[in-house]
Amino acid sequence: MSSFDIRAMARAVRAASHVLAGATGEKKNAALRAMATGLLDSRERILLANAEDVAAAKSEACPPAFVDRLTLTVPRIEGMARGLRQIAELPDPVGEITGMWRRPNGLTVGRMRVPLGVIGIIYESRPNVTADAAGLCLKSGNAVILRGGREALRSNQAIAAVLAASVASVGLPEASLAAVPTPDRAVVKEMLGLHGLIDLIIPRGGEELIRAVREGSHIPVIAHDKGLCHTYVDAGADLAMAAEIAYNAKVERPGVCNAMETLLVHAEVAAAFLPGFVARLRQAGVQVRGCPKTQALVPGIRPASEEDWDTEYLDLILSIRVVDSFEEALAHIARHGSGLAEAIVTADHGRAMRFLREVDAGAVFVNASTRFTDGYEFGMGAEMGISTQKLHARGPMGLTELTCQKFVVLGEGQVRDSRA
């Protein structure tokens, strides 16, 4: 059992959060720039720590894709630093007052954006998350506890030490960000019970991690769950446009959550669309699985099972279903979608508007690829992740989503009549 005291760390981070919540935008931006400089100045130290993590992963015969996510290089460290500087350039949401209105008694009521407090980030394999999460939390006025995976422990500790020292160098508390120094899972269990010290938990990783955090947490959780995304090609759609959108959604980067996993095609256009499009997919190395109607139109396609409609492949594999109506497409998405992103290709304005209204997902697209589901692509700058739930944030989580609102009331001596 680890002797590390996560509760003591959380108390220190909690105290730092009160200072950070009142920090000016200029002070926070100075800290972010210092963090970026610190990463570049300490890259040799960070790369040495990372090399130990990578060697350990290779000795355990971890898959190449896993090792790649774990590996840091000079360009990747430069990218982390660039990301911190980009966060510094973003508008600061803290203190923003919106929706002011005046009551008949003369009171002026509005809402002000404020930090959440202390955020706990539990994540796997990618050491760049340490810098991304720390930067977003700091800019939004939140202190953060970072608990990365065992496989990146040395890398994460090296990065976090540099970042914390950089924050302290501009006069903000070093405890504004803290990295858990042990891989002991018992510490995570205790961390998830620190209600009152930690305000929000954000897990980033595989389904097993997300499920374990949700089931074990006594603290509100915002989860980046799986992305089972659909593209629906409607009757009367521009088929050349549909081919480009669907190809991009599947092939451009298949191993990410906003890639398409199922293609739905209206029966009226299936015969004109599918043979040529599937041939193009096959040239790109995509394995296609289809419903009986798809198999009848394109010979050689293996049958899609019920399990396929619920599978996030994260690979060059695609399931295709021919549907007889717009409503059948909506019903399929409602049954099998994960709520991350869905797209329709259509020339019909009415059906486009219905799709936007009726499809239940964090991002809904008309005539565009689901691959745009990303905070940077939406003009939000960096993101903490993509929330697939509805409270308190949904879709890409940027700075605004790391704040909440409180009511502010301006008066001139008003008191409430006890009879009211």
C-alpha positions in Angstrom: 0.0 0.0 0.0 1.3 3.5 -0.9 2.3 5.8 1.9 1.4 8.8 -0.2 -1.2 11.1 1.4 -3.6 12.2 -1.4 -5.8 14.0 1.1 -2.8 16.3 2.2 -2.1 17.0 -1.5 -5.8 17.9 -2.1 -5.8 20.2 0.9 -2.8 22.1 -0.5 -4.3 22.3 -3.9 -7.6 23.5 -2.4 -5.8 26.3 -0.6 -4.1 27.3 -3.9 -7.4 27.3 -5.7 -8.7 30.2 -3.6 -5.6 32.3 -4.7 -5.9 31.2 -8.3 -9.6 32.1 -8.5 -8.7 35.7 -7.8 -5.7 35.9 -10.1 -5.8 38.5 -12.9 -5.8 37.4 -16.5 -2.4 39.0 -16.9 -1.0 36.9 -14.1 -2.4 33.7 -15.4 -1.1 34.5 -18.9 2.3 35.2 -17.5 2.2 31.8 -15.8 1.2 30.0 -19.0 4.0 31.6 -21.0 6.5 30.7 -18.2 5.2 27.1 -18.4 5.8 27.0 -22.1 9.3 28.4 -21.7 10.0 25.9 -18.9 9.1 23.0 -21.0 11.5 24.1 -23.8 14.3 24.8 -21.3 13.8 21.4 -19.6 13.2 19.3 -22.7 16.4 17.1 -22.2 15.3 16.3 -18.6 11.8 15.5 -19.8 13.0 13.3 -22.7 15.3 11.3 -20.4 12.3 10.6 -18.1 10.2 9.7 -21.1 12.8 7.4 -22.5 12.6 5.3 -19.3 8.8 5.1 -19.7 9.1 4.1 -23.3 11.7 1.4 -22.6 9.5 -0.1 -19.9 6.5 -0.1 -22.2 8.6 -1.9 -25.0 9.9 -4.4 -22.4 6.3 -5.3 -21.6 5.5 -5.7 -25.3 2.9 -2.9 -25.4 1.4 -2.4 -28.9 3.2 0.0 -31.2 0.2 2.5 -31.2 0.4 2.6 -27.4 4.1 3.2 -27.4 3.6 6.0 -30.0 1.1 7.8 -27.8 3.5 7.5 -24.9 6.6 8.7 -26.7 7.7 12.4 -26.5 10.0 14.0 -29.0 11.4 17.5 -29.3 8.6 18.5 -31.8 6.0 17.1 -29.5 7.4 19.1 -26.5 7.5 22.1 -28.8 3.8 21.4 -29.6 3.0 21.3 -25.9 4.7 24.6 -25.4 2.9 26.1 -28.4 -0.4 24.9 -27.0 0.2 26.7 -23.7 1.0 29.9 -25.5 -2.2 29.5 -27.5 -4.2 29.2 -24.3 -2.6 32.4 -23.0 -4.0 34.2 -26.1 -7.6 33.0 -25.5 -10.2 35.3 -23.9 -10.4 34.7 -20.1 -14.0 33.6 -19.2 -13.5 34.2 -15.5 -15.4 37.3 -14.3 -17.6 37.6 -17.4 -21.0 39.0 -16.5 -23.9 38.0 -18.8 -27.7 38.5 -19.0 -28.1 41.5 -16.7 -31.7 42.5 -16.0 -33.4 45.0 -13.7 -36.2 44.1 -11.3 -39.2 46.4 -10.5 -37.7 47.1 -7.1 -34.5 48.4 -8.7 -32.3 45.4 -8.1 -30.0 44.5 -11.0 -29.5 40.8 -11.4 -27.0 39.0 -13.6 -24.7 36.0 -13.8 -20.9 35.9 -13.5 -18.5 33.2 -14.7 -16.3 31.7 -11.9 -13.9 28.8 -11.6 -15.2 25.4 -10.5 -12.4 25.1 -7.9 -10.3 22.0 -7.8 -10.4 19.6 -10.8 -9.1 16.1 -10.7 -7.9 14.7 -14.1 -7.4 10.9 -14.3 -5.9 9.8 -17.7 -3.9 7.2 -19.5 -0.7 7.0 -21.6 -0.5 10.5 -23.2 2.0 12.6 -21.3 1.0 15.7 -23.3 -2.3 15.7 -21.4 -0.4 16.8 -18.4 0.5 20.1 -20.0 -2.8 20.6 -21.8 -4.9 19.9 -18.7 -2.7 22.1 -16.5 -2.9 25.0 -18.9 -6.6 24.9 -19.4 -7.3 24.6 -15.7 -4.9 27.4 -14.8 -6.4 29.8 -17.4 -9.9 29.1 -16.2 -8.8 29.8 -12.6 -9.0 26.1 -11.4 -6.3 24.3 -9.5 -5.8 20.7 -10.7 -4.7 17.3 -9.4 -3.2 15.2 -12.2 -3.2 11.5 -12.0 -1.7 9.9 -15.1 -1.2 6.3 -15.8 1.5 4.0 -14.5 3.1 3.7 -18.0 3.8 7.5 -18.1 4.6 8.1 -14.5 8.2 9.4 -15.0 7.2 11.6 -17.9 4.3 13.1 -16.1 6.3 13.8 -12.9 9.0 15.6 -14.9 6.5 17.7 -16.9 4.4 18.6 -13.8 7.5 19.6 -11.8 8.6 22.0 -14.5 5.1 23.4 -14.9 4.6 23.9 -11.1 7.9 25.7 -10.7 7.0 27.9 -13.7 3.7 28.9 -12.0 5.6 29.7 -8.8 8.1 31.8 -10.7 5.4 34.4 -11.5 4.0 34.5 -7.9 1.1 32.1 -8.1 1.0 29.1 -5.7 3.1 26.1 -6.8 0.3 23.9 -5.6 -2.0 25.3 -8.3 -1.1 22.1 -10.1 0.0 18.8 -8.5 0.7 15.4 -10.0 0.1 12.2 -8.0 3.5 10.6 -7.7 2.4 6.9 -7.3 0.7 4.4 -9.7 -1.1 2.8 -6.7 -4.8 2.4 -7.6 -5.8 2.7 -4.0 -4.8 6.3 -4.2 -7.3 6.8 -7.1 -10.0 5.2 -5.0 -9.3 7.6 -2.1 -9.1 10.5 -4.5 -12.6 9.7 -5.8 -13.9 10.0 -2.3 -12.5 13.5 -1.5 -15.8 15.3 -1.8 -15.4 18.8 -0.5 -11.7 19.0 -1.5 -12.2 18.2 -5.2 -15.1 19.7 -7.1 -15.0 17.7 -10.4 -13.4 14.6 -11.8 -12.6 14.3 -15.5 -11.4 10.8 -16.7 -9.7 10.5 -20.1 -9.0 7.0 -21.4 -10.5 3.7 -22.3 -14.0 2.3 -21.5 -12.6 0.4 -18.5 -11.2 3.6 -16.9 -14.3 5.6 -17.6 -16.5 2.9 -16.0 -14.4 2.5 -13.0 -14.3 6.2 -12.3 -18.0 6.6 -12.8 -18.8 3.7 -10.5 -16.3 4.7 -7.8 -16.6 8.5 -7.6 -18.4 10.4 -4.8 -17.6 13.6 -6.8 -19.3 14.8 -10.0 -17.8 13.3 -13.1 -17.6 14.6 -16.7 -16.6 11.7 -19.0 -15.1 11.6 -22.4 -16.9 8.4 -23.4 -16.6 6.4 -26.7 -17.5 8.0 -30.0 -19.8 5.8 -32.1 -20.5 8.3 -34.9 -22.8 8.0 -37.9 -23.0 9.7 -41.3 -26.4 9.5 -43.0 -26.6 10.0 -46.8 -30.2 11.2 -47.4 -32.4 10.8 -50.5 -31.5 13.5 -53.0 -28.1 14.3 -51.4 -25.2 15.5 -53.5 -23.5 12.1 -53.8 -20.1 13.5 -54.8 -20.2 15.7 -51.6 -21.4 12.7 -49.6 -18.5 10.6 -50.8 -15.9 13.2 -49.8 -17.5 13.8 -46.3 -17.9 10.0 -45.5 -14.4 9.2 -46.8 -12.9 11.9 -44.6 -14.9 10.8 -41.6 -13.7 7.2 -41.9 -10.3 7.2 -43.5 -8.5 10.5 -42.6 -7.8 9.4 -39.0 -9.7 6.2 -38.0 -8.3 5.8 -34.5 -10.0 8.8 -33.0 -13.4 9.2 -31.3 -14.9 11.6 -33.9 -14.3 9.2 -36.8 -17.3 7.6 -38.5 -18.0 4.0 -37.5 -21.4 3.5 -39.3 -22.6 4.8 -42.7 -26.4 5.0 -43.2 -27.6 5.4 -46.8 -31.2 6.0 -48.0 -32.4 3.2 -50.3 -33.3 5.7 -53.1 -29.6 6.6 -53.6 -27.9 3.4 -52.3 -27.5 1.8 -55.7 -25.9 4.9 -57.2 -23.7 5.6 -54.2 -22.5 2.5 -52.6 -20.7 0.4 -55.3 -18.3 3.3 -56.2 -17.8 4.5 -52.6 -17.1 1.0 -51.3 -14.5 0.4 -54.1 -12.8 3.6 -52.9 -12.9 2.5 -49.3 -11.3 -0.9 -50.2 -8.5 0.9 -52.0 -7.8 2.7 -48.8 -7.7 -0.6 -46.9 -11.1 -0.3 -45.2 -12.8 -3.5 -44.2 -16.6 -3.1 -44.9 -19.4 -4.9 -43.2 -23.0 -4.4 -44.4 -26.6 -5.2 -43.9 -28.3 -7.6 -46.4 -29.4 -4.7 -48.7 -25.8 -3.5 -48.8 -24.5 -7.0 -49.5 -27.0 -7.2 -52.4 -25.7 -4.0 -53.9 -22.0 -4.7 -53.4 -20.8 -8.3 -53.7 -18.1 -9.5 -51.3 -19.1 -7.5 -48.3 -19.1 -9.5 -45.0 -22.4 -9.4 -43.1 -22.7 -6.9 -40.3 -23.9 -8.3 -36.9 -25.9 -6.6 -34.3 -22.7 -6.2 -32.3 -21.2 -4.3 -35.2 -23.8 -1.5 -34.9 -22.6 -0.9 -31.3 -18.9 -1.2 -31.9 -16.4 1.7 -31.9 -13.8 0.2 -34.2 -11.1 2.9 -34.0 -9.7 1.2 -37.1 -10.2 1.0 -40.8 -13.5 -0.9 -40.4 -16.9 0.4 -41.4 -20.4 -0.9 -41.0 -23.0 0.2 -43.7 -26.8 0.0 -43.5 -29.3 0.9 -46.1 -32.4 2.5 -44.6 -35.8 3.0 -46.2 -36.6 6.4 -44.7 -35.2 9.5 -42.8 -37.1 8.2 -39.8 -35.4 4.9 -39.9 -32.0 6.6 -40.0 -32.9 8.7 -36.9 -34.1 5.5 -35.1 -30.9 3.7 -35.8 -28.8 6.6 -34.5 -31.0 6.9 -31.4 -30.5 3.2 -30.7 -26.8 2.9 -31.4 -25.2 6.3 -31.2 -22.9 7.2 -28.3 -24.0 10.9 -28.2 -20.6 12.3 -29.4 -21.2 13.4 -33.0 -23.6 12.6 -35.9 -23.8 13.9 -39.5 -26.4 14.1 -42.3 -25.6 14.8 -46.0 -28.8 16.3 -47.5 -30.1 18.9 -49.9 -33.4 19.1 -48.1 -33.5 22.1 -45.6 -36.5 20.7 -43.7 -34.8 17.3 -43.0 -31.6 19.1 -42.2 -33.3 21.2 -39.5 -35.1 18.1 -38.2 -31.8 16.3 -37.9 -30.3 19.2 -35.9 -33.3 19.3 -33.6 -34.0 15.6 -33.1 -30.6 13.9 -33.1 -29.3 13.6 -29.5 -25.5 14.2 -29.6 -23.0 16.7 -28.4 -22.3 17.9 -32.0 -24.6 17.5 -35.0 -23.5 18.3 -38.5 -25.2 19.1 -41.8 -23.1 18.5 -44.9 -19.8 18.3 -43.0 -17.5 15.6 -41.5 -17.8 14.4 -37.9 -14.0 14.8 -37.8 -14.6 18.5 -37.0 -15.8 17.6 -33.5 -12.9 19.3 -31.8 -12.5 22.4 -29.6 -9.7 23.8 -31.8 -11.8 23.3 -35.0 -14.7 25.0 -33.3 -12.6 28.1 -32.5 -12.5 27.3 -28.8 -8.7 26.8 -28.6 -7.5 23.8 -26.8 -10.0 21.3 -25.2 -10.0 19.2 -22.1 -11.9 16.4 -23.9 -15.3 15.8 -25.5 -18.1 15.3 -23.0 -20.8 12.8 -24.1 -23.1 13.6 -21.2 -25.5 16.5 -20.6 -24.4 17.9 -17.2 -22.7 20.2 -16.8 -21.0 20.4 -20.2 -21.6 18.7 -23.5 -19.3 18.3 -26.5 -15.8 19.8 -26.7 -14.8 21.2 -23.3 -12.8 24.4 -23.5 -12.2 27.2 -21.0 -15.9 28.2 -20.6 -16.9 24.7 -19.8 -14.4 24.7 -17.0 -16.3 27.4 -15.3 -19.8 27.8 -13.8 -22.0 30.7 -13.1 -23.1 32.5 -9.9 -25.7 35.2 -9.6 -24.6 38.7 -8.9 -27.1 41.2 -7.5 -26.6 45.0 -7.4 -28.8 47.0 -5.1 -29.2 50.5 -3.5 -30.4 49.5 0.0 -33.4 47.3 -1.0 -34.7 44.9 1.6 -37.3 42.2 1.1 -40.8 42.8 2.4 -41.6 39.8 4.7 -45.1 39.7 3.3 -43.9 39.1 -0.3 
